[in-house]
C-alpha cells in the first residue's frame, strides 16, 4: 500500500501585481456602477410615488448620501465577510489585517474612507502601489490592510 506523500508547504501569500489589482478594480467599478444605477432608479421611483414629483434634481443631497451608504454596505460587507469583493474574488485577491484576518467593521470602514481619498487624488492613491515596497496602495497603508494573492490550490 503506497504511503501518501506529505503535503508540500504552501508559499506565503504574495502581493498581487499592479495590473491584477487594476483588473479587480475594473470589475468592482462595473459592479458598483450597476448598483448605483439600480439604486438610483429605485430612489427616483419611490420619490415620484410618494411626492408626485416628476423632475430629477441631480444635486439631491439625500440621493448622494443614500448611494454612498449603499456602496459602503457593498464594499465593507464583502471585505468583512470574505476579505474580498466579487472583482477581487475573480482575480484571486483578498484583504487581511496585520494579523492575517479579514478586516472587522472598523478596519473595513477605515479602508473604505481612505479609498475615497485615493479616488479623490485622481487615482494617485492606487498608483502608490507601483512605488510602494510592499505593493500596497495609499488606502491600504493608511488603513493598515494588505491585499494578497490567493495561492493556487492543488489537489
Secondary structure, 3 states (H helix, E strand, C coil): CCCCCCCCCCCCCECCCHHHHHHHHHHHHHHHHHHHHHHHHHHHHHHHHHHCCCCCCCCCHHHHHHHHHHHHHHHHHHHHHCCCCHHHHHCCEEEECCCCCCCCHHHHHHHHHHHHHHHHCCCHHHHHHHHCCCCCCHHHHHHCCEEEECCCCCC
